[in-house]
Amino acid sequence: MKTSKVILPFFAVGILMLVGCTTVNTVENAQKSGQRAMVSDQRVITDASLNRKVAIVGVNAAMTPGGLLKAQVELENRTRSLQRFLYRFEWFDANGMQVNNIISASVPEQIEGKESKFIYSVAPNPNCRDFRVKFIEAN
């Protein structure tokens, strides 16, 4: 009986230490050869709850060799827990008119605690000159 009372607390502490160690170490090139073309963005926050959990770090855009605009958004999870959300890219032509897109459905995504992640999309046709990204918190 005595040994089980002594061993049990050590076992519990050991399990807690293993569960608490869920961080990921990241290594990247300090002298980057590829430079991002950052987009000056206008952020309209309508979901304050999601904004407190998942932050937009940056937005950049470039043209593909085929002449299509591609957009990339870097996100960062500010919490320690997994966050689920939906996102949707909307594309616009040179006149600001929304371009109909076959893939206009919201895409489910998740991001681990304290991690960063990139989401991206490519314009549906060469007439697209601008984009907007919408995020919705998923439960």
Secondary structure, DSSP 8 states (H G I E B T S, - for coil): -HHHHHHHHHHHHHHHHHHH---------SS-SS---B---------HHHHHHEEEEEEEEEE-TTS-EEEEEEEEE-SSS-EEEEEEEEEEETTS-EE--TT-S-EEEEE-TT-EEEEEEE-SSTTEEEEEEEEEE--
